[in-house]
Amino acid sequence: MSDSPLLISDAEGVRTFTLNRPESYNSVTVALKEALLDGFAAVAKDDGVRAVVITGAGKAFCAGQDLNEHVAELRSGSDNPLKTVEEHYNPLLTALTGLGKPVIAAINGTAAGAGAAIAYACDLRIASPHAKFKAAFTGIGLTADSGASWTLPRLIGYGRAMELFLLDAPVTAERALELGMITRIAEDPLGEAQALATRLAAGPTTAYAKVKEAMLNSASAALSDALAVEARTQAEAGRTADHREAVDAFLAKRKPDFTGH
């Protein structure tokens, strides 16, 4: 298998993006974020690609931000160690939701943090029975980013989304289906997603694009505001002692001692 962080394959008008860092549960590095941004820019310009599938290599869909890379940023002395939110995650969320082609997430395992947010931003989500979702923000002293504060409430409602963000409890595939977080459960989520994407690719893709445009417009008058607030609040949370304590505790495999500062 290629050592590229993002694998790309095409079949019958469907482009499949595979997050390819299985040894790190497909946690997201700058290289992977930039590859995804380039990949979506290319899809937007390619009339031969009529639908998109996103999945993960190995056991996980995506564990979210790569903490080792984040630790290096924290220790660099940067005054905004969460600048990747504005530089990468916000543009990625905008590209993903604004793409005029159906996008299906094939969630083969755990989706946490930014990884879960990527799944929420897709148009449809097919999950393995073994998939799990986790907000994974407050547990390390941070707030939502990658559009999750905007997408998740629109999938499951404000109250349930607040519960998941604050309590940070994992959500099974079965519970996710009950809540409306996912479209369906399948033993072979990638095969199911690719089959569905192939069907959509053979359909009225201009109409699909217009449906997406209308849906986004009806729900997203405040999307840009939500992204701006996420960037600001994430930067603020990233400067807290609690966040640094949580990261240190994670690396030391101990329970963090939060102080609220």
C-alpha positions as CSV (number, residue, x, y, z in Angstrom):
1,M,0.0,0.0,0.0
2,S,1.2,3.5,-0.8
3,D,2.7,5.6,2.0
4,S,0.7,8.6,0.9
5,P,-1.6,9.9,3.6
6,L,-4.5,9.9,1.2
7,L,-5.3,7.2,-1.4
8,I,-7.5,8.1,-4.4
9,S,-9.2,5.7,-6.7
10,D,-11.9,6.1,-9.4
11,A,-14.6,3.7,-10.7
12,E,-17.8,4.4,-12.6
13,G,-17.8,8.1,-11.9
14,V,-17.1,7.7,-8.2
15,R,-13.9,8.9,-6.6
16,T,-13.0,7.2,-3.3
17,F,-10.7,9.0,-0.8
18,T,-9.1,6.7,1.7
19,L,-7.5,8.2,4.7
20,N,-4.3,6.2,4.9
21,R,-2.6,6.5,8.3
22,P,-3.9,3.2,9.7
23,E,-1.1,2.9,12.3
24,S,-2.4,6.2,13.8
25,Y,-6.1,5.4,13.3
26,N,-6.1,7.8,10.4
27,S,-5.5,10.8,12.7
28,V,-5.2,14.0,10.7
29,T,-1.9,15.7,10.0
30,V,-1.2,18.8,8.1
31,A,-0.1,16.6,5.1
32,L,-3.4,14.8,5.2
33,K,-5.5,18.0,5.5
34,E,-3.7,19.5,2.6
35,A,-4.1,16.4,0.5
36,L,-7.9,16.4,1.3
37,L,-8.1,20.1,0.4
38,D,-6.3,19.4,-2.9
39,G,-8.5,16.4,-3.5
40,F,-11.7,18.2,-3.1
41,A,-10.5,21.1,-5.3
42,A,-9.7,18.6,-8.0
43,V,-13.1,16.9,-7.7
44,A,-14.9,20.2,-8.0
45,K,-13.2,20.8,-11.4
46,D,-13.6,17.3,-12.8
47,D,-16.8,16.6,-14.6
48,G,-15.9,12.9,-14.8
49,V,-16.3,12.6,-11.0
50,R,-20.0,12.6,-10.2
51,A,-20.0,11.3,-6.6
52,V,-17.4,10.9,-3.8
53,V,-16.8,8.3,-1.0
54,I,-14.6,9.0,2.0
55,T,-13.4,6.1,4.2
56,G,-10.4,5.1,6.3
57,A,-7.8,2.4,6.0
58,G,-7.5,-0.2,8.7
59,K,-9.7,-0.3,11.8
60,A,-10.7,3.3,12.1
61,F,-12.4,5.9,10.0
62,C,-10.6,8.8,11.6
63,A,-9.5,9.5,15.2
64,G,-9.3,13.3,14.6
65,Q,-6.4,15.6,15.0
66,D,-2.9,13.9,15.3
67,L,-2.0,14.8,18.9
68,N,1.7,14.3,18.3
69,E,1.7,17.0,15.7
70,H,-0.4,19.1,18.0
71,V,1.9,18.7,20.9
72,A,4.8,19.9,18.7
73,E,2.7,23.0,17.9
74,L,1.9,23.6,21.6
75,R,5.6,23.4,22.5
76,S,6.7,25.6,19.7
77,G,5.7,28.8,21.6
78,S,3.1,29.7,19.0
79,D,0.5,32.2,20.3
80,N,-2.2,30.3,18.4
81,P,-1.4,26.5,18.5
82,L,-4.9,25.9,17.0
83,K,-4.3,27.9,13.9
84,T,-4.9,24.8,11.8
85,V,-8.6,25.3,12.5
86,E,-8.6,28.4,10.3
87,E,-5.9,27.3,7.9
88,H,-7.2,23.8,7.2
89,Y,-10.3,22.6,9.0
90,N,-12.5,25.5,8.1
91,P,-11.6,25.4,4.4
92,L,-12.0,21.6,4.3
93,L,-15.5,21.9,5.9
94,T,-16.4,24.6,3.4
95,A,-15.2,22.5,0.4
96,L,-16.9,19.4,1.7
97,T,-20.3,20.9,2.3
98,G,-20.2,23.1,-0.8
99,L,-19.2,20.4,-3.3
100,G,-21.9,20.1,-5.9
101,K,-21.7,16.3,-5.9
102,P,-23.0,13.7,-3.4
103,V,-20.4,12.8,-0.8
104,I,-20.9,9.6,1.2
105,A,-18.9,8.6,4.3
106,A,-18.1,4.9,4.7
107,I,-17.4,4.8,8.4
108,N,-15.5,1.6,8.9
109,G,-14.6,2.2,12.6
110,T,-14.1,4.9,15.2
111,A,-14.8,8.5,14.1
112,A,-13.7,11.0,16.7
113,G,-13.2,14.8,16.9
114,A,-12.4,16.2,13.5
115,G,-12.9,12.7,12.1
116,A,-16.5,12.6,13.3
117,A,-17.0,16.1,12.0
118,I,-15.9,15.1,8.5
119,A,-18.5,12.3,8.6
120,Y,-21.2,14.7,9.8
121,A,-20.4,17.1,6.9
122,C,-21.0,14.4,4.3
123,D,-24.4,14.1,2.6
124,L,-24.9,10.4,3.6
125,R,-23.2,8.2,6.2
126,I,-22.9,4.4,6.0
127,A,-21.4,2.9,9.2
128,S,-20.1,-0.5,10.2
129,P,-21.9,-2.2,13.1
130,H,-18.6,-1.7,15.0
131,A,-18.3,2.0,14.3
132,K,-18.3,4.4,17.2
133,F,-18.6,8.2,17.3
134,K,-17.0,10.4,19.9
135,A,-17.0,14.2,20.2
136,A,-13.5,14.1,21.8
137,F,-13.2,17.8,22.3
138,T,-14.0,18.7,25.9
139,G,-12.1,15.6,27.1
140,I,-8.9,17.4,26.1
141,G,-10.0,20.8,27.2
142,L,-11.2,22.1,23.8
143,T,-14.4,23.0,22.1
144,A,-15.9,21.9,18.8
145,D,-14.3,22.6,15.5
146,S,-14.4,21.3,11.9
147,G,-18.0,22.5,11.6
148,A,-19.2,20.0,14.2
149,S,-21.1,22.7,16.2
150,W,-23.0,23.5,13.0
151,T,-23.5,20.0,11.4
152,L,-24.2,17.8,14.4
153,P,-27.2,19.8,15.8
154,R,-28.7,19.8,12.3
155,L,-28.5,16.0,12.2
156,I,-29.7,15.2,15.7
157,G,-31.0,18.4,17.3
158,Y,-29.5,21.0,19.7
159,G,-30.2,19.1,22.9
160,R,-28.7,15.8,21.9
161,A,-25.7,17.5,20.3
162,M,-25.1,19.4,23.5
163,E,-25.3,16.2,25.5
164,L,-22.7,14.5,23.2
165,F,-20.3,17.5,23.4
166,L,-20.5,18.0,27.1
167,L,-20.5,14.4,28.3
168,D,-18.2,13.2,25.6
169,A,-19.5,9.6,25.7
170,P,-19.0,7.3,22.8
171,V,-22.0,6.6,20.6
172,T,-22.4,3.1,19.0
173,A,-23.5,2.6,15.4
174,E,-26.9,1.4,16.6
175,R,-27.5,4.5,18.8
176,A,-26.2,6.7,16.0
177,L,-28.8,5.3,13.7
178,E,-31.5,5.9,16.3
179,L,-30.3,9.5,16.7
180,G,-30.1,10.2,13.0
181,M,-26.3,10.6,13.0
182,I,-26.0,8.0,10.2
183,T,-28.0,6.9,7.2
184,R,-27.7,3.2,7.6
185,I,-25.6,0.4,9.1
186,A,-23.9,-2.1,6.8
187,E,-21.5,-5.0,7.4
188,D,-19.5,-3.7,4.4
189,P,-19.8,0.1,4.7
190,L,-17.3,0.8,1.9
191,G,-19.0,-1.6,-0.6
192,E,-22.4,-0.2,0.4
193,A,-21.2,3.4,0.1
194,Q,-19.6,2.8,-3.3
195,A,-22.7,1.0,-4.6
196,L,-24.9,3.9,-3.5
197,A,-22.4,6.5,-4.9
198,T,-22.4,4.6,-8.3
199,R,-26.2,4.8,-8.4
200,L,-26.1,8.5,-7.6
201,A,-23.3,9.1,-10.2
202,A,-25.6,7.6,-12.8
203,G,-28.4,9.9,-11.7
204,P,-29.4,13.6,-12.3
205,T,-26.2,15.0,-10.8
206,T,-27.1,18.6,-11.7
207,A,-30.3,18.2,-9.7
208,Y,-28.3,16.7,-6.8
209,A,-26.0,19.8,-6.9
210,K,-29.0,22.1,-6.8
211,V,-30.6,20.1,-4.0
212,K,-27.3,20.5,-2.1
213,E,-27.2,24.2,-2.9
214,A,-30.8,24.8,-1.7
215,M,-30.3,22.7,1.4
216,L,-27.1,24.5,2.4
217,N,-28.7,27.8,1.8
218,S,-31.7,27.0,3.9
219,A,-29.7,25.8,6.8
220,S,-26.4,27.8,6.6
221,A,-27.1,31.5,6.7
222,A,-24.9,31.4,9.8
223,L,-22.3,28.8,8.6
224,S,-19.6,31.4,8.1
225,D,-20.4,32.8,11.5
226,A,-20.2,29.4,13.1
227,L,-16.8,28.7,11.5
228,A,-15.5,32.1,12.7
229,V,-16.8,31.4,16.3
230,E,-15.3,27.9,16.2
231,A,-11.9,29.3,15.2
232,R,-11.9,32.0,17.9
233,T,-13.1,29.7,20.7
234,Q,-10.8,26.9,19.7
235,A,-7.8,29.3,19.8
236,E,-8.9,30.5,23.2
237,A,-9.4,26.9,24.5
238,G,-6.0,25.9,23.1
239,R,-4.3,28.5,25.3
240,T,-5.8,27.1,28.5
241,A,-3.8,25.2,31.1
242,D,-6.5,22.5,31.1
243,H,-5.8,21.7,27.4
244,R,-2.1,21.4,27.9
245,E,-2.7,19.3,31.1
246,A,-5.0,17.0,29.1
247,V,-2.5,16.5,26.3
248,D,0.3,15.8,28.8
249,A,-1.9,13.4,30.7
250,F,-2.8,11.6,27.4
251,L,0.8,11.1,26.5
252,A,1.7,10.0,30.1
253,K,-1.4,7.6,30.1
254,R,-2.8,9.2,33.3
255,K,-6.0,10.9,34.2
256,P,-5.9,14.7,33.6
257,D,-6.3,17.1,36.5
258,F,-8.5,19.8,35.2
259,T,-8.7,23.2,37.0
260,G,-11.0,25.2,34.8
261,H,-8.2,27.5,33.7
